[in-house]
């Protein structure tokens, strides 16, 4: 439970777009396609993967800062 709480705290510190992207991809029972994610975020489909990588790195950095 403590680790789950730390992830949620870190997610709250992300910008809106990163939080939305990661929530769509990792917190849905059935993750949407990159086409659907791109439509929600209003970015090109080919940008979803690189954007996801940057957002995950930001999340990792935040988790390290809070002692995960």
C-alpha positions in Angstrom: 0.0 0.0 0.0 2.9 2.3 0.8 4.4 1.8 -2.7 1.0 2.4 -4.3 0.6 5.6 -2.4 4.1 6.8 -3.5 3.2 6.1 -7.1 0.0 8.1 -6.8 1.9 11.0 -5.1 4.4 11.0 -7.9 1.7 10.9 -10.6 0.0 13.9 -9.0 3.3 15.9 -9.4 3.5 15.2 -13.2 2.1 17.6 -15.7 -1.5 17.1 -16.9 -0.5 15.5 -20.2 1.9 13.0 -18.7 -0.5 12.1 -15.9 -3.3 11.6 -18.5 -1.0 9.5 -20.8 0.2 7.2 -18.0 -3.3 6.9 -16.6 -4.7 5.9 -20.0 -1.9 3.4 -20.7 -1.4 1.8 -17.3 -4.5 2.4 -15.1 -7.2 1.2 -17.5 -8.6 -2.3 -17.5 -8.1 -2.3 -21.2 -5.5 0.1 -22.4 -6.4 2.2 -25.4 -4.5 2.0 -28.7 -1.8 4.6 -29.4 -4.2 6.1 -32.0 -6.8 6.6 -29.3 -4.2 8.0 -26.8 -3.0 10.4 -29.5 -6.5 11.6 -30.2 -7.1 12.3 -26.5 -3.8 14.2 -26.1 -4.1 15.8 -29.5 -0.6 14.7 -30.6 0.6 12.6 -33.6 0.3 8.9 -33.1 4.0 8.5 -33.7 4.7 10.8 -30.8 2.9 8.6 -28.2 5.8 6.2 -27.7 8.6 8.8 -27.3 6.2 10.9 -25.1 5.5 7.8 -23.0 9.2 7.2 -22.5 9.8 10.8 -21.4 6.8 10.7 -19.0 8.0 7.4 -17.5 11.4 8.9 -16.9 9.9 11.8 -15.2 7.8 9.5 -13.0 11.0 7.4 -12.2 12.8 10.6 -11.2 10.0 11.7 -9.0 9.8 8.3 -7.3 13.5 8.4 -6.6 13.1 11.9 -5.1 10.5 10.7 -2.6 12.4 7.5 -1.7 10.7 4.8 -3.6 
